[in-house]
Amino acid sequence: MTLHAGASDVVVPVSVSWHVWPSCNLGCRYCYATFDDVRDALSKEAALVVLAKLLDAGMRRVTFVGGEPLLCPHYLDLAREAKRRGAEVVLATNGAKLVGAFGDDVISAVDAVNLSIDGSNGRVMADVGRGNARYFDWCLSVWRRLKSHEGLRLGLNTTVTKVNASDDMNALVRDLAPERWKVFRVLPVAGQNEGAVDDLLVSDAEFAEFTARHAALRDAGIDVRFEDHDAIEGTYLRLDPLGRFYVNPKGGHHYGPSLVDVGVDAALRAVGWTTDHPEAARLPERWGS
């Protein structure tokens, strides 16, 4: 476990997932980070202050997530500053904005990209609300573009819902050959996707069947991680679009004070991230979200 020098009982925020932008350009029905209760974000100046505080406190990895982080008008400023100061930069994106010169600039300022693909074909993607049927082909073209950049680490994210619980993604994942495939079980969160996911929830047995169907991918050298509800709730050190650490202890997002106004220690302590937190020791092991 990594601690601050001295007697502080607060963990060093070595790895932070920053929901830097609240809105998204897709409408995935399962999304549990809609931020309908926030709908605002920091200015570039304030966001750079927050980033500086995190880096000064010991952050070595920042994962930019959303909403869709590439909608943030100052995303590149944040990513480049984090890189300039030696932090590892991870981008979790739907890939829709990874085009042209802007896409080149984005790729040059990251160490890893996590792309979300929720099925083996376009119909499954469309049914879950992740774009239309043609968007699946777009994701594959984005993946090929990313794959052409030597040294760029690639992760694949998939959320298991009623729509894709019986899907077989083995051939697709083997073909894409990500460094890591993270599979989430659809998670209902009060105030975020309340009511919208009732028909998408999967049973323990359905999630276990999906897990078993794809477990052999580990033999292909892929770091496969299946994350049930207990592995999602409270296990990531997360920052909202207003620079506030937050947790979702089985009842919606609970936000602490903004890092614009307080120091990192006070902000972490406000949401319970002390060295006694059961997931504190795992933070340095994670890359991406």
C-alpha positions as CSV (number, residue, x, y, z in Angstrom):
1,M,0.0,0.0,0.0
2,T,1.3,3.5,-0.9
3,L,0.9,6.1,1.8
4,H,1.7,9.8,2.2
5,A,4.9,10.5,4.1
6,G,4.1,11.2,7.7
7,A,1.1,10.2,9.7
8,S,-1.6,10.7,7.1
9,D,-4.2,7.9,7.0
10,V,-5.3,8.8,3.4
11,V,-4.2,6.8,0.4
12,V,-2.1,8.4,-2.3
13,P,-4.4,8.7,-5.3
14,V,-2.0,6.8,-7.6
15,S,-4.8,6.0,-10.1
16,V,-7.8,8.1,-10.7
17,S,-10.7,7.8,-13.1
18,W,-11.8,11.3,-13.9
19,H,-15.3,11.7,-15.5
20,V,-14.1,14.9,-17.1
21,W,-17.2,15.6,-19.1
22,P,-20.9,14.8,-18.1
23,S,-22.6,14.5,-21.5
24,C,-22.2,11.9,-24.2
25,N,-22.9,11.6,-28.0
26,L,-24.4,8.2,-27.7
27,G,-27.4,6.9,-25.7
28,C,-26.4,3.6,-24.1
29,R,-29.3,2.6,-22.0
30,Y,-27.3,0.9,-19.3
31,C,-25.0,3.9,-18.6
32,Y,-24.5,4.5,-14.9
33,A,-22.6,7.8,-15.3
34,T,-25.2,10.0,-16.9
35,F,-24.6,12.8,-14.4
36,D,-28.1,14.1,-14.8
37,D,-27.6,15.4,-11.3
38,V,-24.5,17.4,-12.3
39,R,-24.8,18.6,-16.0
40,D,-21.9,21.0,-15.6
41,A,-18.1,20.8,-15.8
42,L,-15.1,22.7,-14.7
43,S,-13.5,25.5,-16.8
44,K,-10.1,24.7,-18.4
45,E,-8.4,26.8,-15.7
46,A,-10.2,25.1,-12.8
47,A,-9.6,21.6,-14.3
48,L,-5.9,22.3,-14.6
49,V,-5.9,23.3,-10.9
50,V,-7.5,20.0,-10.1
51,L,-5.1,18.1,-12.2
52,A,-2.1,19.8,-10.6
53,K,-3.4,19.0,-7.1
54,L,-3.8,15.3,-8.0
55,L,-0.3,15.1,-9.5
56,D,1.2,16.9,-6.6
57,A,-0.5,14.4,-4.3
58,G,1.2,11.5,-6.1
59,M,-1.2,10.5,-8.9
60,R,0.7,8.5,-11.5
61,R,-2.2,7.4,-13.7
62,V,-5.3,9.3,-14.8
63,T,-8.0,7.7,-16.8
64,F,-10.2,10.2,-18.6
65,V,-13.8,9.0,-18.9
66,G,-17.2,10.6,-19.3
67,G,-19.9,11.0,-20.6
68,E,-17.6,11.1,-23.5
69,P,-14.3,12.7,-22.5
70,L,-13.5,13.8,-26.1
71,L,-16.4,16.2,-26.0
72,C,-14.6,18.2,-23.4
73,P,-13.2,21.3,-25.2
74,H,-10.0,21.3,-23.1
75,Y,-9.4,17.5,-23.0
76,L,-6.1,17.8,-24.9
77,D,-4.8,20.5,-22.5
78,L,-5.4,18.1,-19.6
79,A,-4.0,15.0,-21.3
80,R,-0.9,16.9,-22.5
81,E,-0.2,18.4,-19.1
82,A,-0.6,15.1,-17.4
83,K,1.9,13.6,-19.9
84,R,4.3,16.5,-19.4
85,R,4.4,15.8,-15.7
86,G,5.1,12.1,-16.2
87,A,1.7,10.6,-15.5
88,E,0.3,7.7,-17.5
89,V,-2.7,8.8,-19.5
90,V,-5.5,6.4,-20.3
91,L,-8.6,7.4,-22.4
92,A,-11.9,5.5,-22.2
93,T,-13.9,6.5,-25.2
94,N,-16.7,5.4,-27.6
95,G,-14.3,6.3,-30.5
96,A,-16.8,8.5,-32.3
97,K,-14.4,11.5,-32.2
98,L,-11.2,9.7,-33.1
99,V,-11.1,11.1,-36.6
100,G,-8.7,13.2,-38.7
101,A,-6.1,15.5,-37.2
102,F,-7.9,15.7,-33.9
103,G,-7.8,11.9,-33.6
104,D,-4.0,12.0,-34.3
105,D,-3.5,14.6,-31.6
106,V,-5.5,12.6,-29.1
107,I,-3.6,9.4,-29.8
108,S,-0.2,11.2,-29.4
109,A,-1.2,12.3,-25.9
110,V,-2.2,9.0,-24.4
111,D,-0.5,5.8,-23.3
112,A,-3.6,3.5,-23.5
113,V,-7.1,3.6,-25.0
114,N,-10.1,1.7,-23.7
115,L,-12.7,1.3,-26.4
116,S,-16.2,0.1,-25.7
117,I,-17.8,-2.7,-27.9
118,D,-20.8,-4.4,-26.5
119,G,-21.5,-7.2,-28.9
120,S,-20.2,-9.4,-31.7
121,N,-22.3,-7.5,-34.4
122,G,-24.0,-4.3,-35.2
123,R,-27.5,-5.4,-34.3
124,V,-26.5,-6.1,-30.7
125,M,-24.7,-2.8,-30.5
126,A,-27.8,-0.9,-31.8
127,D,-30.2,-2.8,-29.5
128,V,-28.3,-1.7,-26.4
129,G,-28.3,1.9,-27.6
130,R,-24.6,2.1,-28.5
131,G,-25.1,3.9,-31.9
132,N,-26.7,2.2,-34.8
133,A,-25.9,-1.0,-36.6
134,R,-23.2,0.8,-38.7
135,Y,-21.5,2.0,-35.6
136,F,-20.1,-1.5,-35.0
137,D,-18.1,-1.3,-38.2
138,W,-16.9,2.2,-37.2
139,C,-15.6,0.8,-33.9
140,L,-13.7,-1.9,-35.8
141,S,-12.1,0.7,-38.1
142,V,-11.1,2.9,-35.1
143,W,-9.6,-0.2,-33.4
144,R,-7.5,-0.9,-36.6
145,R,-6.3,2.7,-36.6
146,L,-5.3,2.5,-32.9
147,K,-3.7,-0.9,-33.5
148,S,-1.3,0.7,-36.1
149,H,0.3,2.9,-33.4
150,E,3.3,1.0,-32.0
151,G,3.5,1.1,-28.2
152,L,-0.2,2.2,-27.7
153,R,-1.9,-0.2,-25.2
154,L,-5.4,-1.1,-26.1
155,G,-8.2,-2.3,-23.8
156,L,-11.7,-3.4,-24.7
157,N,-14.7,-2.7,-22.4
158,T,-18.0,-4.6,-22.6
159,T,-21.1,-4.3,-20.5
160,V,-23.3,-7.5,-20.2
161,T,-27.0,-6.8,-20.4
162,K,-30.1,-8.9,-21.4
163,V,-29.4,-7.8,-24.9
164,N,-26.0,-9.5,-25.2
165,A,-26.0,-12.0,-22.3
166,S,-26.2,-14.9,-24.8
167,D,-23.9,-13.4,-27.3
168,D,-20.6,-15.1,-28.2
169,M,-17.8,-12.6,-28.5
170,N,-14.9,-15.1,-28.6
171,A,-14.1,-14.8,-32.3
172,L,-14.3,-11.0,-32.2
173,V,-12.1,-10.6,-29.1
174,R,-9.5,-13.0,-30.4
175,D,-9.4,-11.1,-33.7
176,L,-9.1,-7.7,-31.9
177,A,-6.5,-9.1,-29.5
178,P,-6.7,-6.4,-26.8
179,E,-4.1,-6.3,-24.0
180,R,-7.1,-6.4,-21.6
181,W,-10.8,-7.1,-21.9
182,K,-12.9,-5.8,-19.0
183,V,-16.4,-7.2,-18.8
184,F,-18.9,-5.4,-16.5
185,R,-22.3,-6.6,-15.4
186,V,-24.9,-3.9,-16.0
187,L,-25.2,-1.9,-12.8
188,P,-28.3,0.0,-11.7
189,V,-27.4,3.2,-9.9
190,A,-30.0,5.5,-8.3
191,G,-30.2,8.9,-9.9
192,Q,-28.2,7.8,-12.9
193,N,-30.0,5.1,-14.8
194,E,-32.9,4.5,-12.5
195,G,-35.7,2.8,-14.4
196,A,-33.9,2.8,-17.7
197,V,-32.1,-0.5,-17.0
198,D,-34.9,-2.6,-15.5
199,D,-35.3,-4.7,-18.7
200,L,-31.5,-5.0,-19.1
201,L,-30.6,-6.5,-15.8
202,V,-29.1,-10.0,-15.9
203,S,-29.3,-12.7,-13.2
204,D,-26.3,-14.2,-11.4
205,A,-26.7,-17.3,-13.6
206,E,-26.7,-15.3,-16.8
207,F,-23.6,-13.4,-15.9
208,A,-21.9,-16.6,-14.9
209,E,-22.8,-18.2,-18.2
210,F,-21.3,-15.2,-20.1
211,T,-18.2,-15.5,-18.0
212,A,-17.8,-19.2,-18.6
213,R,-18.4,-18.8,-22.3
214,H,-15.4,-16.5,-22.6
215,A,-13.1,-17.6,-19.9
216,A,-10.8,-19.5,-22.4
217,L,-9.8,-16.2,-23.9
218,R,-7.2,-16.0,-21.1
219,D,-5.4,-18.8,-22.9
220,A,-4.9,-16.4,-25.8
221,G,-2.8,-14.1,-23.6
222,I,-5.6,-11.6,-23.0
223,D,-6.0,-10.1,-19.5
224,V,-9.8,-10.9,-19.1
225,R,-11.5,-9.3,-16.1
226,F,-15.1,-10.1,-15.2
227,E,-16.6,-7.5,-12.9
228,D,-19.8,-8.2,-11.0
229,H,-21.6,-5.6,-9.0
230,D,-19.4,-6.0,-6.0
231,A,-16.3,-5.4,-8.1
232,I,-17.7,-2.2,-9.5
233,E,-19.3,-0.5,-6.5
234,G,-16.8,1.4,-4.5
235,T,-13.7,-0.1,-6.1
236,Y,-12.6,2.8,-8.3
237,L,-11.2,6.2,-7.1
238,R,-13.4,8.4,-9.2
239,L,-13.7,12.1,-9.8
240,D,-16.8,13.8,-11.2
241,P,-17.0,16.6,-13.8
242,L,-16.8,19.2,-11.0
243,G,-13.6,17.8,-9.6
244,R,-15.3,15.9,-6.7
245,F,-14.4,12.4,-5.6
246,Y,-17.5,10.3,-5.4
247,V,-18.6,6.8,-4.4
248,N,-21.8,4.9,-5.0
249,P,-22.4,2.8,-1.9
250,K,-25.5,1.0,-3.3
251,G,-27.7,4.1,-3.4
252,G,-26.6,6.6,-5.9
253,H,-23.6,8.8,-6.2
254,H,-22.3,10.5,-3.0
255,Y,-20.1,13.5,-3.8
256,G,-17.4,15.0,-1.7
257,P,-16.1,18.6,-1.9
258,S,-14.5,19.8,-5.1
259,L,-10.7,19.8,-5.4
260,V,-11.1,23.4,-6.5
261,D,-11.9,24.3,-3.0
262,V,-10.1,21.8,-0.8
263,G,-6.9,19.7,-0.7
264,V,-6.7,16.1,-1.9
265,D,-6.5,14.6,1.6
266,A,-9.7,16.4,2.8
267,A,-11.5,15.4,-0.4
268,L,-10.5,11.8,-0.1
269,R,-11.4,11.6,3.6
270,A,-14.8,13.1,2.9
271,V,-15.8,10.1,0.8
272,G,-14.1,7.4,3.0
273,W,-10.9,6.8,1.0
274,T,-8.6,6.2,3.9
275,T,-6.0,3.4,4.3
276,D,-8.8,1.4,5.9
277,H,-10.8,1.3,2.6
278,P,-10.9,-2.3,1.5
279,E,-9.8,-1.4,-2.1
280,A,-7.1,1.1,-1.2
281,A,-4.3,-1.4,-1.7
282,R,-5.5,-2.4,-5.2
283,L,-5.3,1.1,-6.7
284,P,-1.7,0.8,-8.0
285,E,-2.5,-2.4,-9.8
286,R,-5.2,-0.9,-12.1
287,W,-4.9,0.7,-15.5
288,G,-7.9,2.1,-17.1
289,S,-11.5,1.8,-16.0
